[in-house]
Amino acid sequence: MQRVTPNWRTSSYTGTENCVEVADNEPTKVMVRDTKTRSRGIMAVQPAAWREFVEFAKAR
């Protein structure tokens, strides 16, 4: 399987003091990292779990 280079992006709703980046261009996982401390690591979740989180966050 060929490795996919993450396409990191930030939300237009995020402030500069508490920003996360998301890469969702790989079909098997969505990756999330802290913009200020990228070296601390990446959290990867299944796409279905990410969709549920986004819908939950929109409702708040």
C-alpha positions in Angstrom: 0.0 0.0 0.0 1.3 3.4 -1.0 1.8 5.9 1.9 -0.3 9.1 1.7 1.2 12.4 2.6 -1.1 14.1 5.1 -2.9 17.2 3.8 -3.0 19.3 7.0 -5.5 22.1 7.3 -7.1 24.2 10.0 -10.7 25.2 10.5 -11.7 28.7 9.6 -13.5 28.7 13.0 -10.4 28.1 15.1 -8.7 30.9 16.9 -4.9 31.4 16.8 -4.5 30.5 20.5 -6.2 27.1 20.4 -5.8 25.7 17.0 -5.7 22.1 15.7 -4.9 20.7 12.3 -6.7 17.9 10.6 -5.7 15.7 7.7 -8.5 13.7 6.3 -7.2 12.8 2.9 -6.4 9.1 3.8 -9.4 6.8 3.5 -8.6 4.7 6.6 -8.0 7.4 9.2 -8.3 11.0 10.1 -5.3 12.6 11.8 -5.4 15.5 14.3 -2.5 17.4 15.8 -1.9 20.6 17.8 -0.7 23.4 15.7 1.5 24.9 18.4 3.2 21.6 19.4 3.3 19.5 16.3 6.2 17.5 17.6 4.0 16.1 20.5 2.4 13.6 18.1 -0.7 12.8 16.1 -4.0 11.4 17.1 -5.6 9.1 14.5 -9.2 8.1 14.5 -11.5 6.2 12.2 -13.4 8.3 9.6 -16.8 7.3 11.0 -15.8 8.4 14.6 -14.5 11.7 13.2 -17.8 12.4 11.4 -19.7 11.7 14.6 -17.5 14.1 16.5 -17.9 16.8 13.9 -21.7 16.4 14.0 -21.7 16.5 17.8 -19.5 19.7 17.8 -21.8 21.4 15.3 -24.8 20.8 17.5 -23.1 22.7 20.4 
